[in-house]
């Protein structure tokens, strides 16, 4: 039975991936800010805050006692607070960078040693050039930081397959905070989930452009 760790398992893409893996017989370790919103069927639930280093470290310690190695690791957490940079509060700026970028660093730094050789570590990124828009500054900066981080992680951990997922528009609650309409051709979270699973099954790495 393969093991997976999903950060942000209560969000749109996180939930879809968790459900797909559960239906396929995976053993899942799932983390979210809202622990109770994680889908049923997972093996272990964790409460996760992207800024809480101690809690993230403790999750890594607990996992080391429960798994002989992770086959799939996914960071699907993140949030958006849309505002003009001239009006955005420092707290709002920090919240966006923490959930999308700093949390990605903290979680992988405390658990990368648990990923099996040949395993997959996937981060939900974005087409950053599509985000260079008014009120999207903090989110664009956070997502832009993921790409070099993932590239460095790949050089430092050559036996693990690292992937930056660029899903484009996805029909999730994300759009409630965006100052423009969701495109009519937005993908479903299930499409993204299946693409990540296929990336793992094929042993691929790099940019997964959807």
C-alpha positions as CSV (number, residue, x, y, z in Angstrom):
1,X,0.0,0.0,0.0
2,X,1.6,3.3,-1.0
3,X,1.7,6.2,1.4
4,X,0.9,9.9,0.7
5,X,1.2,13.1,2.6
6,X,-1.1,16.0,1.6
7,X,-0.7,19.5,3.0
8,X,-3.8,21.5,2.5
9,X,-6.1,18.5,2.2
10,X,-9.2,20.4,3.0
11,X,-8.9,22.8,0.0
12,X,-10.4,22.2,-3.4
13,X,-7.4,20.6,-5.1
14,X,-6.3,19.0,-1.8
15,X,-9.7,17.4,-1.2
16,X,-9.9,16.1,-4.8
17,X,-6.5,14.5,-4.6
18,X,-7.2,13.0,-1.2
19,X,-10.4,11.5,-2.5
20,X,-8.7,10.0,-5.6
21,X,-6.0,8.4,-3.5
22,X,-8.4,7.1,-1.0
23,X,-10.5,5.4,-3.8
24,X,-7.3,3.9,-5.2
25,X,-6.4,2.3,-1.9
26,X,-3.6,4.6,-0.7
27,X,-2.8,5.2,2.9
28,X,-3.0,8.9,3.4
29,X,-1.6,11.3,6.0
30,X,-3.5,14.6,5.6
31,X,-2.9,18.1,7.1
32,X,-5.0,21.2,7.0
33,X,-5.8,24.3,9.0
34,X,-9.3,22.9,9.4
35,X,-8.7,19.3,10.5
36,X,-12.4,18.4,10.5
37,X,-12.8,19.4,6.8
38,X,-10.3,16.8,5.7
39,X,-12.3,14.1,3.7
40,X,-13.2,10.8,5.3
41,X,-11.0,7.8,4.7
42,X,-7.6,9.1,5.5
43,X,-5.3,7.2,7.8
44,X,-4.2,10.1,9.9
45,X,-5.3,13.8,10.2
46,X,-3.1,16.6,11.4
47,X,-3.9,20.3,12.2
48,X,-1.5,22.4,10.1
49,X,-0.6,26.1,10.2
50,X,1.9,27.2,7.7
51,X,3.7,29.5,10.2
52,X,3.9,26.9,13.0
53,X,7.4,25.4,12.7
54,X,7.1,23.4,15.9
55,X,3.9,21.8,14.8
56,X,5.2,21.0,11.4
57,X,8.4,19.5,12.9
58,X,6.2,17.4,15.2
59,X,4.2,16.1,12.3
60,X,7.4,15.0,10.6
61,X,8.5,13.2,13.8
62,X,5.2,11.4,14.1
63,X,5.3,10.4,10.4
64,X,8.7,8.9,10.9
65,X,7.2,6.4,13.3
66,X,4.2,5.6,11.1
67,X,5.6,5.2,7.6
68,X,8.6,3.4,6.1
69,X,8.6,6.1,3.4
70,X,6.3,8.4,1.5
71,X,5.5,7.6,-2.2
72,X,3.8,10.9,-2.8
73,X,4.1,14.3,-1.1
74,X,2.0,17.3,-2.1
75,X,1.8,20.9,-1.0
76,X,-1.6,22.2,-2.0
77,X,-2.1,24.8,0.8
78,X,-2.4,28.5,0.1
79,X,-4.5,31.6,0.3
80,X,-5.1,34.8,-1.5
81,X,-5.8,38.3,-0.1
82,X,-6.3,40.6,-3.0
83,X,-5.4,44.3,-2.5
84,X,-3.3,47.0,-4.0
85,X,0.3,46.9,-2.7
86,X,0.0,50.5,-1.6
87,X,-2.9,49.6,0.7
88,X,-2.1,46.0,1.7
89,X,-1.3,45.6,5.4
90,X,1.9,43.9,6.5
91,X,-0.1,41.2,8.1
92,X,-2.0,40.5,4.9
93,X,1.2,40.4,2.9
94,X,2.8,38.0,5.4
95,X,-0.2,35.7,5.4
96,X,-0.2,35.3,1.7
97,X,3.6,34.6,1.6
98,X,3.4,32.3,4.6
99,X,0.6,30.1,3.2
100,X,1.9,29.8,-0.3
101,X,5.7,30.0,0.0
102,X,7.1,29.9,3.5
103,X,4.8,27.0,4.5
104,X,6.0,25.1,1.5
105,X,9.6,25.5,2.7
106,X,8.9,24.6,6.3
107,X,6.9,21.4,5.4
108,X,9.4,20.1,2.9
109,X,12.4,20.9,5.1
110,X,10.9,18.8,7.9
111,X,9.7,15.8,5.8
112,X,11.8,15.5,2.6
113,X,13.9,12.8,4.3
114,X,10.7,10.7,4.5
115,X,10.1,10.6,0.8
116,X,11.2,7.4,-0.9
117,X,13.8,7.2,-3.6
118,X,11.8,7.6,-6.8
119,X,8.9,9.2,-4.9
120,X,7.2,12.4,-6.0
121,X,7.0,15.8,-4.3
122,X,4.6,18.2,-5.9
123,X,3.9,21.8,-5.2
124,X,0.9,23.7,-6.6
125,X,2.3,26.7,-8.4
126,X,0.9,29.0,-11.1
127,X,1.5,30.7,-14.4
128,X,3.0,33.7,-12.7
129,X,3.0,35.9,-15.8
130,X,-0.9,35.6,-15.7
131,X,-0.9,37.0,-12.2
132,X,0.9,40.3,-12.9
133,X,-2.3,42.3,-12.2
134,X,-3.5,44.9,-9.8
135,X,-4.4,43.5,-6.4
136,X,-2.6,40.2,-7.1
137,X,0.9,41.3,-6.1
138,X,1.4,39.3,-3.0
139,X,0.1,36.1,-4.5
140,X,2.2,36.6,-7.6
141,X,5.4,37.1,-5.5
142,X,4.6,34.0,-3.4
143,X,4.0,31.7,-6.4
144,X,7.0,33.1,-8.3
145,X,9.2,32.0,-5.3
146,X,8.1,28.4,-5.6
147,X,9.8,27.8,-9.0
148,X,13.4,28.4,-8.0
149,X,12.8,26.7,-4.7
150,X,11.6,23.5,-6.4
151,X,14.6,23.6,-8.8
152,X,17.0,23.8,-5.9
153,X,15.3,21.1,-4.0
154,X,15.7,18.8,-7.1
155,X,19.4,19.5,-7.2
156,X,19.7,18.8,-3.5
157,X,17.6,15.6,-3.5
158,X,18.3,13.9,-6.8
159,X,16.7,10.6,-5.9
160,X,13.3,12.3,-5.4
161,X,11.1,13.6,-8.3
162,X,10.1,17.2,-7.7
163,X,7.3,18.7,-9.7
164,X,5.9,22.3,-9.9
165,X,2.3,22.0,-11.0
166,X,1.0,24.9,-13.1
167,X,-2.7,24.2,-13.2
168,X,-4.0,27.4,-14.7
169,X,-7.6,28.3,-13.7
170,X,-9.2,25.7,-11.4
171,X,-12.8,25.9,-10.1
172,X,-12.2,26.2,-6.4
173,X,-13.2,28.7,-3.6
174,X,-10.0,30.6,-4.5
175,X,-12.2,32.7,-6.9
176,X,-14.2,34.1,-4.1
177,X,-11.2,36.3,-3.2
178,X,-10.2,37.2,-6.8
179,X,-11.1,40.6,-8.1
180,X,-12.2,39.2,-11.5
181,X,-14.4,36.4,-12.8
182,X,-13.5,32.8,-13.0
183,X,-12.9,31.8,-16.7
184,X,-15.5,29.6,-18.2
185,X,-13.0,27.0,-19.1
186,X,-11.6,26.6,-15.6
187,X,-10.6,23.0,-14.8
188,X,-12.1,20.9,-12.1
189,X,-9.9,20.0,-9.1
190,X,-10.3,16.3,-10.2
191,X,-8.4,17.1,-13.4
192,X,-5.5,18.5,-11.4
193,X,-5.6,15.6,-9.0
194,X,-5.4,13.0,-11.7
195,X,-2.5,14.8,-13.4
196,X,-0.5,14.7,-10.2
197,X,-1.2,11.0,-9.8
198,X,-0.2,10.4,-13.4
199,X,3.0,12.4,-12.9
200,X,3.9,10.1,-10.0
201,X,3.0,6.9,-11.8
202,X,5.2,7.9,-14.8
203,X,8.1,8.9,-12.5
204,X,8.3,12.3,-14.1
205,X,9.7,15.6,-12.7
206,X,9.9,19.3,-13.5
207,X,7.1,21.5,-14.6
208,X,3.6,20.0,-15.0
209,X,1.8,22.4,-17.2
210,X,-2.0,21.9,-17.4
